[in-house]
Amino acid sequence: TFVVFDGVMANSDVYLNGELLGHRPYGYVSFVYELTPHLHAGKNVIAVKVDDSQQPASRWYPGAGINRQVRLITTGDAHIVPWGTFVTTPAVSADSATIHIRSTVTNESAAPANLSLRVRLTAPNGSAVLAGKEISSAQPLDLAPGATGDLTAEATLPKPDRWDLDHPVLYTVHATLLRNGKAVDEEDVPFGIREFHFDPDQGFFLNGVHHKVYGVALHTDGGAVGTAVPLAVWERRLAELRKLGVNAIRTAHNP
């Protein structure tokens, strides 16, 4: 069992039932702690202590406390590591796209585990694409207790619906971890299929088309609403910027 914080400003200490799980000085980055060793039957208490007294810590007041989403995640004792599934598209054209999936998995059980990966792919409209036999998976892993390894899969998708500035369509990889053929964990990863590159003489190309980059710099806050920003604020902001011709953002100079 894990708890995931998308952002706590700042210098946070997280406790479970009085046991310190960890310290995170930085307020702009996500982090995760495992709760399993400290859980007991009945009531459990997660406490978050924040020290944001050293202000100004930025060019503005960045807020204090839990200002982004928090999630509780429960898996099997053999599972995909947090943020462990990574999707790339190493070859993209109008005719086909290569989709590569890598899941980093770990065995936290007391016995060896035979682990394999099952992958499904859905199109931007939600329909299934490619049959299971068309997505080739690596051989199963035999992981010793406490060991970590990678499972991979790859597929070739004909006539991909490519992501573009005015056509921001996303596919989704559904990766399921199997232990002895039984599902024990899963992760969904949305992604766009597109090819881009920078040419030193001509600039930026997306799917073979040259674009001027008209960018703005954005920071984490939502102006008057502070730093615990509802998603609707971001949706409105990005939509208004698009009307002005913006096609790129610098999110921050933070990691």
N, C-alpha and C positions, 0 to 999 in steps of 0.2 A: 504494500500500500504506500502510495506516494502523495505528497502535496506539492502542487506546482503554483508558484507565484509569478505572474507576468510582470510585476514591478512593485517595489516597495521603496519609498523615498524616506529616509536613506539610513545607512548604518543599522540595518535590522538584525536583531537576534530572534530566532524562532525556537520555541520550546514546545515539547509535547509531554504532558504530565510532569512538568518541572525539569525535564532533561533537555539540555541545549542541543539542538540539531545542527546549528551553524550560524555563522555571521556573514552578512553580505553588505559591504560598505557602499556598493554602487546602486543607485536608484533607478537606472534606466534599463536594466537587463533582467531577463527571466532567470529563475533558478528553481531547483527541485530538491526536496529532501525525502529520504525514505523513512516512513513511520513504523514499519513492521516491528523492529526490535523493542519499541517502546509502547506498543498498544497492549491493552488488557481488556478483558470482558467488561461490559458496562460503559460508563461514561468516560470519555477521553477529552482532554482539554488542550487545544492548540493555542498558544499565546505568542503574539508578535510584539516585540518591543522595538521602538524606533527612536533614534537620537538624531534629530535634525536641527540641533541647537546652533551649530556652527554656520551661521548665515552672515553675509550672503555667500552661498556655495556656488552660485552661477551668476550670470549677469541679471538674473531676475530671481524671484522667490519661486522655487520649483515645487512647492507643496510639501506635504508630509503625510506619511501613513501608507496604507495599502491603496494604491490608486489605479490598479488594473485588475484583471480577472484572476480568480483563484480557483483551482480545480483539484478534486480528490480523484486519484486514479488507482484502481485495483486490478492487479494482473495475477497470473499464475506465478509460481516460483521459478519457472523458466519463462522468460519474457523478452520482448523487444526493449532495448535500453531507451531511456527518455530521449525523444527526438532522434530515434535511431534509424528511421527509414528515410533514405535519400534517393530522389528520383532525378535522373539526368536524361537529356535527349542529345546524345553525341553526334547524330547525323539527322539533319532535317532538310527536306525539300518539299515541293508541291506534290510530288509523287509518293513519298514515303517518309516515315520517321522511325528512328530506332529509339526505343524506350528502355532505359536501364534502371533497375531497382536494386538497391542494396539495403538490407536490414541488418543492423548489428544486434546480436542476441546474446543473452547471458543465462547461465544455469545457476540459480541460487538454491537449488534443492540439494538434498544430501546424497543423491544417487546420480549416476550418469544419465544423460538425457539424449535421445535421438530426436533431432529437431530438423524440420523442413519448412519451406515457405510456399504458400499458395497465394497467387496473385490474380485479382480480377481488375478489369479496367472499364470505367464508364465514361461515356462521351459527355460533352457539355450539356446535352439535352437530357442526361440521366439514363440513357439506354446503355445496355452492355455492349461492348465491342470486343472482338476477338474471343474465340473459344479458349478454354483452359489449355488445350493441347498446343495452341499457338504461342503461349508464353512459356519459354523454356526456363526451368528453374535449376539451380545448382544442385549437386548431390547433397543429400541430407548430411548434417553434422552430428557427430557423436561428441558431446561436450561433457567433460568431467565436472564434478561439483566445483563451483566458483570460477569456471572458465568462461571466456567470451569469444565469439567468433562472428563471421559475416556470412550471410546467406544472400545470394543474388538471383535475379531473374532478368530476362530480356525478351523483348518482343519487337516485331516490325509491323508498324501500322500503315496500311496503304491509304493514300489520299487523306492525310491528316487535316483536321480543321484547325488551322494555325492561329495562334494568338497574335493579334495586331492592335495598334493603337485605337482603332475604331471598331475592333472586333475582339474584345477581351475575353475570349472563351477559355474555359478551364476543363481539362480532363481530371479524373480522380483515380489514383491507384489505391486499391483496397488490399493491403498486405495482411495475411493471416499466418501466424506462427502455429505450426502443428508439432505436437509431441507424441511420437508413436502414432501419428495419423489423426490425433484429436486436437481440435483448436483450443489453444490456451491463451492467446493474446492476439490483438489486431491493431492496425493503425491505418488511417486514411490520410493520403497526401494529395491535395489538389496541386495541379501544375499546368503551365501553358506550354504548348509546343511551338517554338519559334527559333529562328536563327538570327543572330546579330553579330556584328563585328565593327571594329573601328579601323578605318583606313587612314594612315598618317597624312595623306594628301587630300582626300575627299571627305573625310569625316565619318559619320555614323550611318550604318545600313541595318535595316530590320527586314527580314525576309526578302533580301535582295533589293530593297527600295531605300534610296537615300533620304534621310531626314535631317533637318536642322533641329538641334536640341534647344528647346525653350524651357528653361528650368527655373524653379524657385526653391528656396531653402525653407524647410518646415521644421519646427521643433515639437516637442511632445505635448505642449500645453494647448488648450483650446481657447485661448484668450480669456474672456471674462468668466468662462465656466471652470477655469483652473486646469488641473492635470488629471483628474478622474474624468476622462472625456467620454461621453456617450458616443457610440459608433455613428449615430445620425449626424453629429457635429462634423465628423470626418467626411461622411458621405456628401454633405452639403458643401463643405469647403472644397473638396476635390472636384465636384461637379461645377462649381462656380469658376474654379481655376481653369478647368477645361474650356469653358466658354471664352476665356481670355486668350486661349491658344497655348496654354501650358501643356507640355507633353512629357515632362520629366520632373522629379523632385529629388532634392537632397534631403534625406530624412533628418540627418543630424551629423555632427562630427564625433558622435559617441559610438562605441562599439555596438 
